[in-house]
Every structure is written in C-alpha cells, then in structure tokens.
Amino acid sequence: MSTVEIIASEVRELEPKQQSQVLRFLQALRKEKEQNEEKAFKDFSLASAMRGMEDEPDLYSEKLATSTPLLRSRDWQGKKMGAKAVLSRDVIASAVRADRDAR
C-alpha cells in the first residue's frame, strides 16, 4: 500500500469534522509549499539580476545618509526614507519655495 492509500484509508475512518481538519491541514501544507517555491524563485531572480554587480559601490550607504545636512526647523525635519536617504536643506528649501509660489 502506498502512503497516499494509507492516508486515504485512515481519513475515511474519521468523523466528518475530523476529515475537514485533515483537509485544512493539507491545504495549509500546499500553501506553505507554494510560498516556499515563490520565495526561492524570487531569491533566484534577484541573485540573477544582481550577478556581476558585487563590486559596484553602494550608493545609499549609512555614511552618505549621515553626512547630508538636515534642515533644523519645526516644520521640516529631514526624514529618513526607504534606503536611509535624507533630504538636504537645499532640496527642502526649494520645495518650500515652490509650494509657496504655487499658492
């Protein structure tokens, strides 16, 4: 008897409520398998896309982010975003001027 046949015969002997629990468990296993396959594909895809770029400089380093001057006002504080990039005082000032001029 194969494993599938053994499982099927065991499930047949269970109450309907227990059979539905087995079904939910099997669906959870299938979903976990699909998620693992998807993650493996994404990891492989990213590794393939980045191949050959190992020696490229890091454009968004912590050093760059901390060396950028920040505006020190109550209205506009330099905010860290995604890759730890920050807005410089000049960028914020020009945005404030553009906003003021648009009004």
Order of alpha helices (4+ residues) and beta strands (2+ residues): alpha-alpha-alpha-alpha
